[in-house]
């Protein structure tokens, strides 16, 4: 579904700097200083020039210190809007441009074990990610301790610390450039960039996909 995307051939940190370097974006900076970097992402958020951020990603050999922020469509969506001509259309989705999210970071960038409150398409534009997947029905075995996060790292299933983890079914897949992963709502996943990586996720399916508003700990903040 991505064979006709110019982005898969042209995108790179230098290209993004040339094309969108003047835009201000919101990113996470200093994630290495906080082991709960994702749950505390608001504290680590910083508005920077996108060109500066692209340079930082390009210069990082392997790092989890800088990454685009989750739920970033409001500010970072302007980058995707400028790059719209490089991105093809996908089936099963509406034409809502605000329901796409940009994930851009160096090799070693991690997203800790969590589940989403919507169905998702994960479209890998450049680079590759390793995804550890745990099905929704194994939620009781995952130590869901806060909101949609788990205390398990997700990189491996640590049966020594979490006895119920022995019953957990999990699958590890490698998502490569030009590939799309459908991630059903509630499925637990941990992601790690294997190289400089750009991913676009989509939630604007033709069918209803706003279940997050019914989640017990959902907040507009």
C-alpha positions as CSV (number, residue, x, y, z in Angstrom):
1,X,0.0,0.0,0.0
2,X,3.0,2.3,0.2
3,X,4.7,1.4,-3.1
4,X,3.7,4.7,-4.7
5,X,4.8,6.9,-1.7
6,X,7.7,9.3,-2.7
7,X,8.5,9.6,1.0
8,X,9.9,6.1,1.1
9,X,12.6,7.1,-1.4
10,X,13.2,10.8,-0.4
11,X,12.8,11.2,3.3
12,X,15.9,11.5,5.5
13,X,16.9,13.9,8.3
14,X,18.7,16.2,5.7
15,X,15.6,16.2,3.5
16,X,13.3,17.0,6.4
17,X,15.5,19.8,7.5
18,X,15.5,21.3,4.0
19,X,11.8,20.9,3.6
20,X,10.4,21.7,7.1
21,X,13.4,23.1,9.0
22,X,11.8,26.4,9.7
23,X,8.7,25.0,11.5
24,X,8.4,24.8,15.3
25,X,7.6,21.4,16.6
26,X,7.0,19.8,20.0
27,X,9.4,17.0,20.9
28,X,10.7,15.1,24.0
29,X,14.2,16.1,24.9
30,X,16.2,14.5,27.8
31,X,14.3,11.2,28.1
32,X,17.4,9.5,29.5
33,X,17.0,11.6,32.6
34,X,13.6,10.0,33.6
35,X,12.9,6.3,33.6
36,X,9.2,7.1,33.3
37,X,9.9,9.3,30.2
38,X,6.7,8.3,28.4
39,X,4.3,8.6,31.3
40,X,6.0,11.9,32.2
41,X,6.3,13.1,28.6
42,X,4.7,16.5,29.4
43,X,7.6,17.4,31.7
44,X,10.1,16.5,29.0
45,X,8.3,18.3,26.1
46,X,10.1,21.1,24.4
47,X,9.3,23.3,21.5
48,X,12.2,23.5,19.0
49,X,13.0,24.3,15.5
50,X,12.4,21.2,13.4
51,X,15.7,21.7,11.6
52,X,17.5,21.6,14.9
53,X,15.7,18.4,15.9
54,X,16.5,16.7,12.6
55,X,20.2,17.5,13.1
56,X,20.0,16.0,16.6
57,X,18.5,12.8,15.3
58,X,21.0,12.6,12.5
59,X,24.0,13.0,14.8
60,X,22.8,10.4,17.4
61,X,24.5,7.1,16.9
62,X,22.1,5.2,19.2
63,X,19.9,7.1,21.6
64,X,16.5,7.2,23.4
65,X,17.1,10.8,24.5
66,X,15.1,12.6,21.9
67,X,11.9,11.7,20.1
68,X,8.7,13.3,18.8
69,X,5.9,13.4,21.4
70,X,2.8,11.3,21.6
71,X,-0.5,12.9,20.7
72,X,1.4,15.4,18.6
73,X,-1.0,16.1,15.8
74,X,-1.8,19.7,16.8
75,X,1.7,21.2,16.5
76,X,3.7,18.5,14.6
77,X,0.8,18.0,12.2
78,X,2.1,21.1,10.3
79,X,5.1,19.0,9.3
80,X,3.0,16.3,7.8
81,X,0.8,18.9,6.1
82,X,3.8,20.4,4.3
83,X,5.0,16.9,3.4
84,X,1.5,15.8,2.2
85,X,2.6,15.5,-1.4
86,X,5.2,12.8,-0.4
87,X,2.5,10.6,1.2
88,X,0.0,8.5,-0.6
89,X,-3.5,7.6,0.4
90,X,-4.4,4.4,2.3
91,X,-7.6,2.4,2.0
92,X,-10.0,2.0,4.9
93,X,-9.3,5.5,6.1
94,X,-11.1,8.8,5.9
95,X,-9.6,12.0,4.5
96,X,-9.1,13.6,7.9
97,X,-5.5,15.0,7.9
98,X,-5.6,15.7,11.6
99,X,-5.8,12.0,12.5
100,X,-2.2,11.1,11.6
101,X,0.9,11.2,13.9
102,X,4.6,11.6,13.1
103,X,7.2,9.5,15.0
104,X,10.8,10.5,14.2
105,X,13.9,9.5,16.1
106,X,17.3,7.8,16.0
107,X,18.2,4.1,16.4
108,X,17.6,3.1,20.0
109,X,14.4,5.1,20.5
110,X,11.9,3.2,22.6
111,X,8.2,3.3,23.3
112,X,7.5,1.4,26.6
113,X,4.9,-1.3,26.9
114,X,1.4,0.1,26.6
115,X,-1.8,-0.3,24.7
116,X,-3.6,2.3,22.6
117,X,-7.3,3.4,23.0
118,X,-7.9,3.3,19.2
119,X,-7.2,1.0,16.3
120,X,-4.0,2.0,14.5
121,X,-2.2,1.7,11.2
122,X,1.6,2.0,11.7
123,X,3.2,2.9,8.4
124,X,6.9,2.6,8.4
125,X,8.3,5.2,6.0
126,X,12.1,4.8,6.6
127,X,14.2,2.7,8.9
128,X,12.9,-0.3,10.9
129,X,11.4,-1.0,14.3
130,X,11.2,-4.1,16.4
131,X,7.6,-4.4,17.9
132,X,6.8,-6.8,20.7
133,X,3.0,-7.5,20.6
134,X,0.8,-8.9,23.4
135,X,-2.9,-9.5,22.7
136,X,-5.7,-7.7,24.4
137,X,-6.9,-10.8,26.2
138,X,-3.6,-11.1,28.1
139,X,-4.1,-7.8,29.8
140,X,-4.6,-9.5,33.3
141,X,-1.0,-10.9,32.9
142,X,0.7,-7.6,31.9
143,X,0.6,-5.6,35.2
144,X,-1.4,-2.7,33.9
145,X,-0.4,-0.4,36.8
146,X,-1.2,3.1,35.5
147,X,-3.6,4.3,32.7
148,X,-2.6,2.2,29.6
149,X,1.0,1.5,30.7
150,X,2.7,-1.6,32.2
151,X,5.6,-1.9,34.6
152,X,7.0,-4.6,32.5
153,X,9.6,-3.2,30.1
154,X,8.2,-5.0,27.1
155,X,11.6,-5.6,25.6
156,X,11.5,-9.1,27.1
157,X,8.8,-10.8,29.1
158,X,10.4,-10.9,32.6
159,X,9.0,-13.9,34.3
160,X,11.3,-13.5,37.2
161,X,9.6,-10.2,38.3
162,X,6.1,-10.9,37.0
163,X,4.9,-14.4,37.7
164,X,1.8,-14.0,35.5
165,X,4.0,-13.2,32.5
166,X,4.5,-16.9,32.0
167,X,1.0,-17.1,30.7
168,X,1.4,-14.2,28.3
169,X,1.4,-14.8,24.5
170,X,3.6,-12.4,22.7
171,X,5.0,-12.0,19.2
172,X,8.0,-10.0,18.0
173,X,8.0,-8.6,14.6
174,X,10.3,-6.3,12.6
175,X,8.5,-3.5,10.8
176,X,10.6,-2.4,7.8
177,X,10.4,0.6,5.5
178,X,7.4,0.4,3.2
179,X,5.4,-1.9,5.6
180,X,2.2,-1.3,7.5
181,X,1.2,-3.0,10.8
182,X,-2.5,-3.0,11.8
183,X,-2.5,-2.6,15.6
184,X,-5.9,-3.5,17.1
185,X,-7.2,-1.5,20.0
186,X,-6.1,-2.8,23.3
187,X,-3.1,-4.8,22.0
188,X,0.0,-4.2,24.1
189,X,3.1,-3.2,22.3
190,X,6.7,-2.1,22.9
191,X,8.6,-0.5,20.0
192,X,12.3,0.1,19.5
193,X,14.0,1.8,16.6
194,X,16.6,-0.4,14.9
195,X,17.8,2.6,12.8
196,X,16.9,6.2,12.2
197,X,13.1,5.8,11.9
198,X,10.1,7.7,10.6
199,X,6.7,6.2,11.2
200,X,3.3,7.7,10.6
201,X,0.3,6.3,12.5
202,X,-3.3,6.7,11.5
203,X,-6.5,6.4,13.5
204,X,-9.0,7.8,11.0
205,X,-10.7,4.6,10.0
206,X,-14.0,4.6,8.2
207,X,-15.6,2.9,11.1
208,X,-16.0,4.4,14.6
209,X,-12.6,4.6,16.3
210,X,-13.0,7.0,19.3
211,X,-13.3,4.5,22.1
212,X,-10.8,6.5,24.2
213,X,-13.5,8.8,25.4
214,X,-15.0,5.9,27.4
215,X,-11.8,4.9,29.1
216,X,-11.9,5.3,32.9
217,X,-8.8,7.5,33.1
218,X,-9.3,9.5,29.9
219,X,-8.6,13.2,30.1
220,X,-8.5,16.0,27.6
221,X,-5.4,17.4,29.2
